[in-house]
Amino acid sequence: MENMDLSTVKAKMKATWMNGDYAEFCTYMEPGAIQILREWEIAPGMRFLDIGCGAGQLVIPAARAGIKSTGVDIATNLIEHARGRATREGLPAQFDEGDAEQLPYADEAFDVVVSLFGAMFAPRPDKVALELARVCRSGGQLFMGNWTPGGMAGQMFKHIATHVPPPTGIASPPLWGDESTVQDRLAEGFTDIQLTRKIYPLWKYPFPVPDVIQLFARLFGPIKGALAKLPEAGQRSLLTGLEEIFSAHNQAQDGTTELRGEYLEVAATRR
């Protein structure tokens, strides 16, 4: 991380996730997020924190289920969207703008800490691991869903990086989907670390892969931002490669798209 201007890196990352319209983008993934939340079996009344909460796709359904729900995200516009959604539904969910490496909460403030494809993108995973442990009470639970390096999303981010390289000195986000890496990062703060490779559920679009790619290009900040930095030939190369990756992981045979996205589920207990 030497020679890296961390504040500049974080400002660019924030701008990336505020680009496009992730609130609309994630509507296609929310059914799967809700199913994952149900599988975690979090009891009503638990103090719950979602790190990298996006537009509230976990926090909103958790609040509906009577869980004391808080979400934190680096993207101002997503927090504003999530707050508005909670207000419209009359839900007592709390949303805060904040950094996964320096969370704005007291020690042991939560019974359950989760992150579904959120905290994995922070630039300093060692700091993230410390914060995951700090805000979780002793005996509390940690759940994460992290894209694996070899899965569809991992391949997508690798392909983007070949066209628009990330800043030097930053660990690859999909390393949070590597079992041995996660064990090393969490060992100090957590015990009973259980790691399971799963396929993201209910990831469907009612249109073909080329249209899905165009949706990603319009709404998904990392791809939209990469396209803006590339000349026309580079844009074509990026989009063609993405179409190949998505097509290879499309399970639908009827002209629609059902993506097979592998992730690593992390379940652990705070020491």
C-alpha positions in Angstrom: 0.0 0.0 0.0 3.1 2.2 0.0 3.0 5.2 -2.3 -0.8 5.0 -2.5 -2.9 8.0 -1.7 -5.6 6.2 0.2 -8.0 9.2 0.4 -7.9 9.5 -3.4 -8.5 5.7 -3.8 -11.5 5.8 -1.5 -12.9 8.9 -3.2 -12.7 7.1 -6.6 -14.3 4.0 -5.1 -17.1 6.0 -3.6 -17.7 7.7 -7.0 -17.7 4.3 -8.7 -20.5 3.0 -6.5 -22.5 6.2 -6.8 -22.2 6.0 -10.6 -25.1 4.4 -12.5 -28.2 3.5 -10.5 -27.4 0.6 -8.2 -30.8 1.0 -6.5 -32.5 -0.1 -9.8 -29.7 -2.5 -10.7 -30.1 -4.5 -7.5 -33.8 -5.1 -7.9 -33.0 -8.2 -10.0 -30.8 -9.5 -7.2 -33.0 -8.7 -4.3 -35.1 -12.0 -4.4 -31.8 -13.9 -4.0 -30.7 -11.6 -1.2 -33.9 -12.2 0.7 -33.5 -15.9 0.4 -30.0 -15.7 1.7 -31.2 -13.6 4.6 -33.8 -16.2 5.5 -31.2 -19.0 5.4 -29.1 -17.1 8.0 -32.1 -17.4 10.4 -31.6 -14.2 12.3 -34.1 -13.9 15.2 -36.4 -10.9 15.6 -35.1 -8.4 18.1 -31.4 -9.0 17.2 -29.2 -6.0 16.7 -28.2 -6.4 13.0 -25.7 -4.5 10.9 -25.3 -4.8 7.1 -21.9 -3.5 5.9 -22.1 -2.3 2.3 -25.8 -2.3 2.5 -26.4 -0.7 -0.9 -30.0 0.4 -1.4 -31.2 -1.8 1.6 -31.8 -5.1 -0.1 -31.0 -6.9 3.2 -31.9 -4.3 5.8 -35.4 -3.6 4.5 -36.6 -7.2 4.6 -34.7 -7.7 7.9 -36.6 -4.8 9.4 -39.9 -6.2 8.1 -39.1 -9.4 10.0 -38.7 -7.5 13.3 -34.9 -7.4 13.4 -33.3 -4.2 14.8 -31.7 -3.3 11.5 -28.9 -0.9 10.6 -27.2 -0.5 7.2 -24.0 1.3 6.4 -22.6 2.2 3.0 -19.9 4.4 1.4 -22.3 5.7 -1.3 -24.4 8.7 -0.2 -27.1 8.3 -2.9 -27.7 4.6 -1.9 -28.1 5.5 1.7 -30.6 8.3 0.8 -32.5 5.8 -1.4 -32.6 3.2 1.4 -33.8 5.8 4.0 -36.6 6.9 1.7 -37.6 3.3 1.1 -37.7 2.6 4.8 -39.7 5.8 5.4 -42.3 4.9 2.8 -42.8 1.4 4.4 -42.8 2.8 7.9 -39.9 0.7 9.0 -37.6 1.6 11.9 -34.4 0.8 10.0 -31.3 3.0 10.4 -29.0 3.9 7.5 -25.6 5.6 7.9 -23.0 6.7 5.4 -19.7 5.1 6.5 -16.6 3.2 5.7 -16.1 -0.5 6.3 -12.6 0.2 7.5 -13.8 2.7 10.1 -17.3 2.0 11.1 -19.3 4.7 13.0 -20.4 2.4 15.8 -19.4 1.5 19.3 -17.6 -1.7 20.2 -19.9 -4.8 20.5 -22.9 -2.7 19.2 -24.4 -5.6 17.3 -25.5 -9.2 17.8 -25.2 -10.0 14.1 -22.9 -8.4 11.5 -23.3 -9.3 7.8 -22.0 -8.2 4.5 -23.3 -9.5 1.2 -20.8 -8.5 -1.6 -20.1 -5.2 0.2 -17.1 -5.2 2.6 -15.1 -7.3 0.2 -14.5 -4.2 -2.0 -12.9 -2.1 0.7 -9.2 -1.6 -0.1 -7.6 -2.8 3.2 -9.0 -6.2 4.2 -7.0 -6.3 7.4 -8.8 -3.2 8.6 -12.2 -4.6 7.5 -11.5 -7.8 9.5 -10.7 -5.8 12.6 -13.9 -3.7 12.3 -16.1 -6.8 11.7 -14.9 -8.1 15.0 -14.9 -4.8 16.9 -18.6 -4.0 16.3 -19.8 -7.6 17.0 -20.5 -8.6 20.6 -18.6 -11.6 22.0 -20.6 -14.7 21.0 -22.3 -12.8 18.2 -22.6 -14.0 14.6 -20.8 -12.9 11.4 -22.3 -13.8 8.0 -20.7 -12.8 4.7 -21.4 -13.6 1.0 -18.2 -13.0 -1.1 -17.8 -13.6 -4.8 -15.2 -16.3 -5.5 -12.2 -15.6 -7.8 -13.2 -18.3 -10.3 -17.0 -17.7 -10.3 -18.9 -15.5 -12.8 -18.6 -12.3 -10.8 -14.9 -12.9 -10.1 -14.2 -13.4 -13.8 -16.2 -10.3 -14.5 -14.1 -8.1 -12.2 -10.9 -9.7 -13.5 -12.0 -8.9 -17.1 -12.8 -5.3 -16.1 -9.3 -5.0 -14.5 -7.6 -6.1 -17.7 -9.1 -3.0 -19.4 -9.0 -0.5 -16.5 -6.4 -1.7 -13.9 -7.2 -1.0 -10.3 -4.7 1.1 -8.1 -1.5 -0.8 -7.3 -1.2 -2.2 -3.8 -4.8 -3.1 -3.2 -5.8 -6.8 -2.7 -8.2 -8.3 -5.2 -11.7 -8.1 -3.8 -12.6 -11.7 -4.7 -9.8 -12.9 -2.4 -12.6 -12.6 0.2 -14.0 -15.6 -1.7 -10.9 -17.7 -1.1 -11.1 -20.1 1.8 -7.6 -19.9 3.2 -7.4 -16.1 2.8 -10.7 -15.7 4.8 -9.5 -18.1 7.5 -6.3 -16.0 7.9 -8.2 -12.7 8.0 -10.8 -13.7 10.5 -8.9 -16.1 12.8 -7.9 -13.4 15.4 -11.5 -12.2 16.0 -13.7 -15.2 15.2 -14.0 -18.9 16.0 -16.1 -21.7 14.4 -15.4 -20.2 10.9 -17.5 -22.2 8.4 -17.0 -21.6 4.7 -19.3 -23.0 2.1 -19.3 -22.4 -1.7 -22.8 -21.7 -2.9 -24.6 -20.4 -6.0 -26.5 -17.1 -5.8 -30.2 -17.9 -5.8 -32.9 -16.5 -8.1 -30.6 -14.3 -10.2 -32.9 -13.9 -13.2 -33.6 -11.4 -16.0 -36.6 -11.7 -18.4 -34.4 -10.8 -21.4 -31.3 -12.3 -23.2 -27.6 -11.8 -22.2 -26.9 -8.9 -24.6 -29.7 -6.9 -23.0 -28.3 -7.9 -19.5 -24.9 -6.5 -20.6 -26.5 -3.3 -21.6 -28.3 -3.0 -18.3 -25.0 -3.5 -16.5 -23.4 -0.9 -18.7 -26.1 1.6 -17.9 -26.7 0.9 -14.2 -23.6 -0.8 -12.6 -21.0 1.7 -11.5 -17.8 -0.4 -12.0 -18.8 -1.2 -15.6 -20.3 2.2 -16.5 -17.1 3.9 -15.1 -14.8 1.6 -16.9 -16.5 2.2 -20.2 -16.2 6.0 -19.7 -12.4 5.6 -19.5 -12.0 3.6 -22.6 -11.8 4.4 -26.3 -14.4 2.9 -28.6 -12.3 -0.2 -29.4 -11.7 -0.8 -25.7 -15.4 -0.4 -25.0 -16.2 -3.0 -27.6 -13.6 -5.4 -26.2 -14.8 -5.0 -22.7 -18.5 -5.6 -23.6 -17.7 -8.5 -25.9 -15.7 -10.2 -23.1 -18.5 -9.6 -20.6 -21.0 -11.1 -23.0 -18.9 -14.2 -23.3 -18.6 -14.6 -19.5 -22.3 -14.0 -18.9 -23.3 -16.4 -21.7 -21.0 -19.1 -20.2 -22.8 -18.8 -16.9 -26.4 -18.5 -18.2 -28.5 -21.5 -17.2 -31.6 -20.4 -19.1 -32.5 -21.9 -22.5 -35.5 -19.8 -23.4 -34.1 -16.5 -24.4 -34.0 -15.2 -20.8 -31.0 -15.0 -18.5 -30.5 -17.0 -15.3 -27.0 -16.4 -14.0 -24.9 -18.9 -12.1 -22.8 -16.9 -9.7 -20.6 -18.7 -7.2 -20.0 -17.1 -3.9 -18.4 -18.1 -0.6 -20.7 -18.0 2.4 -18.9 -17.2 5.6 -20.5 -18.0 9.0 -18.5 -17.4 12.2 -18.8 -16.6 15.9 -17.2 -13.7 17.6 -14.5 -14.7 20.1 
